[in-house]
Amino acid sequence: MTDAELVRDPCHVVIPESIRRVALFPELDRPALPSEHPTRRVSVEGVFVRLPAGLPVALVSPERIEESEIERTVGAVRRFLRTEEREKGIWIVPEEAFPKGLAARLQALGMVPNELPGIDAREARMVAVTAPSPGPPGVLARRAEDFEEFRAAQLIAAESVGMDGRMRQAFDDRAELLWSFESADGQSATFVALLEEQIIAFAIAHFGRTAVYLGGAGTRSDQRGRGAYTALVRARWEAAVERGTPALTVSAGAMSRPVLEHLGFTIVGWADCLLDELS
């Protein structure tokens, strides 16, 4: 590997360029979903669009849009999402997306910094290539073992970021849609943290070809500060090592970023998250 293929952070951690790249653009690392999966990922005018099962939103992940095609591409994505009866699109735009300043161009077309719970308007793209610290004694972090644990994770996902009643019900309803796709060799897995045999937190891992992307995570509001988040990061690291891809990538908001830096994650870029109201 040449020096051009490595990135060094101020603490001298060496991050391969291939891992930095998938941290900036995680959809590039994720394999196609099975055709029967209730969540769908499609390409609209060369832009990845993810349609989460049972939710009224879509996630749009541009890597490159030709300058002369920006307005036409946005129009095509909007038409597609309305056809799919999605009320909102969240465009996640890394600073390294082409063209430079793409986020500002999208805001000129009516998008605004995201205010929906769960995704900050500006997020750090972070990488860990060494083992994070383990969680505290007494907190057990592992994969959800049955449907009830998986459903509990979905409910914590909605509660931990203060979603309204409608969205909490949507997360409850989607549990049954998604549970059958949780398997040892699946593309994603739900982890839970237990304290005194009670589930107090959850976290998602998406298994890519190069790294494991850390999806949403949250802790019950009455159990924060107990080390559950740290334990869940370490559990997903161990899953990454087990699969032969010992690297974690994540998009981190203001709350999780300091914790992740303490655990050894390195910031490799930034992304703007823009809300496109379609209803």
Summary of the structure (lengths in Angstrom):
residues: 279
radius of gyration: 18.3
end to end distance: 48.9
largest distance: 57.7
contacts: 898
relative contact order: 0.20
helix: 33%
strand: 31%
